[in-house]
């Protein structure tokens, strides 16, 4: 690597400037592409999360706001189906974190953060938003 740098330093200044500008341009194109990619991914995640919030509100309004045992039972079944999906994902990450706890502390931390994320998502399915409780039955 050192010999390559020494060889480039022997070139004329104009060539060095062209190479530096080309590298800067490539990095700029790369960062723009990565920025658009991450923005698209975040937008898709945000749309999915907004859709899930609307589904939770629909379930709350349809099943929990009406009187009757049948509607409440259906609402609990649908709600706890989602709760258990996120709970199991969180528990899988916890088990994975326990398995690799002695190998890599970074992977342990990432696994525990992912487990917390899924456990909080399951908690969101259990507790409805305070805005949803102002329903005329």
N, C-alpha and C positions, 0 to 999 in steps of 0.2 A: 504494500500500500504506500509505503514511504517512497519507494522508487517511482511509483506512478505520479505522486504529487511533485516530486522533483522534476520529472520529465515534463509535466504540464507547465511548471514554472519557467521552463526554458523556452516555451512557445512565445510568440509575439503577444503583446497585450490585447490587440484587437481580437485574436482568436480566443484568448482566455475570456474576454468579455462576451463573445458570441456563445461560448459554451456555458458560461454562467447564466446568461439570459435564457438560453434554451432549457437549462435545468430549472430555473425559476418558473418559466412558463409551464413546464411539465408538472411541477409541484402545484402550481395554481390550478391547472386543469384537474389534477387529481383531487385537490381539496374541494373544488366546486362539485365534482361528481360525488364524492363522499358525503358532502353536505346535503345534496339533493336526495341521495339514497337514505340517509338517516332521517331526513324530514319526511320522506314518503313512509318510512317504517313507523315513525312516531304518529303520523296522521292515521295510518291504518289501525294502530293500537288505540288511539284516541277514539276513533269511530267505533271500534269493537267495544270499548269500555262504555261509551255513550249508549250503544245498543243494549248492553247488559243492564244498565241502569233503567232504561225504558222497559225492559222485560221484567225487572224486579218490581217496578211501579205498577205495571199491568197486572202482575200476579197479585200484588197486594190489594189493588183496587178491585180486581175481579173476585178473588176468593176470600180475602180477610175482611172486606168491608160489608159483606152480605151476611145475613143471618142464616143459620142452618148448618147442621153437622156435615153434610155432604160437601159443601163448598169449602169449609175449613179443612176438612181431611184432604181434599184434592190439593189445596194450597200448600199444606204441610208436605205432602208427597213431592210436589214439584220443587218446592223450596229446598227441602233437605236432600233431594237428588243433586242439586247444584252444590250445596254445602259439603256433602260427602265427596264429591269430585275434587273440590279444592282441598279439602282436608286430607284426602289420600295423597294428592300430589305433594302437599307440605310434609306429610309424614315420610314419604319416599325420599325427599331431600334431606330430612333429618337423619334417616337411616344411612343415606349415602355419606352425610357429614360425619357420622360416628365411625363409619368404615374407614374413611380416609383421614381421620383426625390426627393420626401419628405420622402420616406421610407428608402432607402439605397443608400448612396453616392458611395459605391463600385460598386453596380449594375448599377448605373447611369454612372459611368466612363467606365465600360466595354461596356455598350450599345452604348455610344458615340464613343468609339474607333472602335467598330464593324461598326457603321454607317459611320465613316470616311473611313474605309477600303472599304466598298462597294461603296461609292461615288467616291473614287479614282479609283476603278476598272472600274466604268462607264466612268470616264474621260479618262482612257486609251483607251477605245473603240472609243472615239471621235477623239482623236489626234493620228495620225499615227507616227511611229518612223521615225527619220530623215534618217535612213539607207534605208528606203523603197522608198524614193523619187528619187533615182538614177535609174530610169527605162527608158528603151528605148521604146517609144510608137510606 
